Amino acid sequence: HTGEYPYKCHQCGRSFLLRRLLEVHQLVHLGRQPQVCAGCGAAFADSLRLGQHRCGKGDRRFECPVCGKR
């Protein structure tokens, strides 16, 4: 909730909140398209990782202490 995007792409300058998002973004520069979960939009470098992903869209047990979102 600080508004910081500390992970910056050295090729195009775009910044990301999470290192994993930067890693997936960098696939674009390599000509590879990321695999995207249809349920929540999470992106993965390959179909194996997408297959292992458990979409947490329906599981909102944890609440953010700052903003109250689940």
C-alpha positions as protocol buffer text, in pm:
chain_id: "A"
residue {
  index: 1
  type: HIS
  ca { x: 0 y: 0 z: 0 }
}
residue {
  index: 2
  type: THR
  ca { x: 300 y: 229 z: -32 }
}
residue {
  index: 3
  type: GLY
  ca { x: 252 y: 289 z: -404 }
}
residue {
  index: 4
  type: GLU
  ca { x: 605 y: 168 z: -478 }
}
residue {
  index: 5
  type: TYR
  ca { x: 686 y: -41 z: -783 }
}
residue {
  index: 6
  type: PRO
  ca { x: 1043 y: -146 z: -703 }
}
residue {
  index: 7
  type: TYR
  ca { x: 1101 y: -400 z: -982 }
}
residue {
  index: 8
  type: LYS
  ca { x: 1193 y: -221 z: -1304 }
}
residue {
  index: 9
  type: CYS
  ca { x: 1241 y: -368 z: -1650 }
}
residue {
  index: 10
  type: HIS
  ca { x: 1581 y: -260 z: -1778 }
}
residue {
  index: 11
  type: GLN
  ca { x: 1468 y: -291 z: -2140 }
}
residue {
  index: 12
  type: CYS
  ca { x: 1158 y: -71 z: -2143 }
}
residue {
  index: 13
  type: GLY
  ca { x: 1147 y: 98 z: -1802 }
}
residue {
  index: 14
  type: ARG
  ca { x: 812 y: -44 z: -1693 }
}
residue {
  index: 15
  type: SER
  ca { x: 789 y: -105 z: -1317 }
}
residue {
  index: 16
  type: PHE
  ca { x: 614 y: -378 z: -1120 }
}
residue {
  index: 17
  type: LEU
  ca { x: 499 y: -434 z: -765 }
}
residue {
  index: 18
  type: LEU
  ca { x: 618 y: -797 z: -754 }
}
residue {
  index: 19
  type: ARG
  ca { x: 937 y: -953 z: -888 }
}
residue {
  index: 20
  type: ARG
  ca { x: 737 y: -1239 z: -1040 }
}
residue {
  index: 21
  type: LEU
  ca { x: 532 y: -992 z: -1246 }
}
residue {
  index: 22
  type: LEU
  ca { x: 853 y: -844 z: -1384 }
}
residue {
  index: 23
  type: GLU
  ca { x: 978 y: -1193 z: -1474 }
}
residue {
  index: 24
  type: VAL
  ca { x: 659 y: -1271 z: -1665 }
}
residue {
  index: 25
  type: HIS
  ca { x: 672 y: -929 z: -1836 }
}
residue {
  index: 26
  type: GLN
  ca { x: 1028 y: -992 z: -1953 }
}
residue {
  index: 27
  type: LEU
  ca { x: 903 y: -1287 z: -2159 }
}
residue {
  index: 28
  type: VAL
  ca { x: 750 y: -1031 z: -2395 }
}
residue {
  index: 29
  type: HIS
  ca { x: 1098 y: -904 z: -2478 }
}
residue {
  index: 30
  type: LEU
  ca { x: 1208 y: -1262 z: -2550 }
}
residue {
  index: 31
  type: GLY
  ca { x: 917 y: -1316 z: -2788 }
}
residue {
  index: 32
  type: ARG
  ca { x: 739 y: -1561 z: -2554 }
}
residue {
  index: 33
  type: GLN
  ca { x: 381 y: -1513 z: -2447 }
}
residue {
  index: 34
  type: PRO
  ca { x: 296 y: -1584 z: -2084 }
}
residue {
  index: 35
  type: GLN
  ca { x: 27 y: -1834 z: -1982 }
}
residue {
  index: 36
  type: VAL
  ca { x: -262 y: -1653 z: -1812 }
}
residue {
  index: 37
  type: CYS
  ca { x: -520 y: -1793 z: -1567 }
}
residue {
  index: 38
  type: ALA
  ca { x: -871 y: -1731 z: -1699 }
}
residue {
  index: 39
  type: GLY
  ca { x: -1007 y: -1715 z: -1344 }
}
residue {
  index: 40
  type: CYS
  ca { x: -789 y: -1447 z: -1188 }
}
residue {
  index: 41
  type: GLY
  ca { x: -554 y: -1315 z: -1455 }
}
residue {
  index: 42
  type: ALA
  ca { x: -234 y: -1440 z: -1290 }
}
residue {
  index: 43
  type: ALA
  ca { x: 39 y: -1492 z: -1549 }
}
residue {
  index: 44
  type: PHE
  ca { x: 296 y: -1770 z: -1557 }
}
residue {
  index: 45
  type: ALA
  ca { x: 600 y: -1837 z: -1771 }
}
residue {
  index: 46
  type: ASP
  ca { x: 481 y: -2179 z: -1888 }
}
residue {
  index: 47
  type: SER
  ca { x: 179 y: -2408 z: -1893 }
}
residue {
  index: 48
  type: LEU
  ca { x: 324 y: -2633 z: -1620 }
}
residue {
  index: 49
  type: ARG
  ca { x: 321 y: -2349 z: -1368 }
}
residue {
  index: 50
  type: LEU
  ca { x: -23 y: -2242 z: -1484 }
}
residue {
  index: 51
  type: GLY
  ca { x: -146 y: -2598 z: -1428 }
}
residue {
  index: 52
  type: GLN
  ca { x: -4 y: -2599 z: -1072 }
}
residue {
  index: 53
  type: HIS
  ca { x: -171 y: -2267 z: -994 }
}
residue {
  index: 54
  type: ARG
  ca { x: -473 y: -2270 z: -766 }
}
residue {
  index: 55
  type: CYS
  ca { x: -689 y: -1975 z: -847 }
}
residue {
  index: 56
  type: GLY
  ca { x: -777 y: -1812 z: -516 }
}
residue {
  index: 57
  type: LYS
  ca { x: -1061 y: -1607 z: -661 }
}
residue {
  index: 58
  type: GLY
  ca { x: -1322 y: -1789 z: -452 }
}
residue {
  index: 59
  type: ASP
  ca { x: -1110 y: -1813 z: -139 }
}
residue {
  index: 60
  type: ARG
  ca { x: -1112 y: -1475 z: 35 }
}
residue {
  index: 61
  type: ARG
  ca { x: -1043 y: -1578 z: 395 }
}
residue {
  index: 62
  type: PHE
  ca { x: -767 y: -1328 z: 462 }
}
residue {
  index: 63
  type: GLU
  ca { x: -837 y: -960 z: 502 }
}
residue {
  index: 64
  type: CYS
  ca { x: -585 y: -680 z: 444 }
}
residue {
  index: 65
  type: PRO
  ca { x: -529 y: -495 z: 774 }
}
residue {
  index: 66
  type: VAL
  ca { x: -475 y: -167 z: 586 }
}
residue {
  index: 67
  type: CYS
  ca { x: -764 y: -148 z: 340 }
}
residue {
  index: 68
  type: GLY
  ca { x: -995 y: -431 z: 450 }
}
residue {
  index: 69
  type: LYS
  ca { x: -1001 y: -605 z: 110 }
}
residue {
  index: 70
  type: ARG
  ca { x: -1023 y: -982 z: 103 }
}
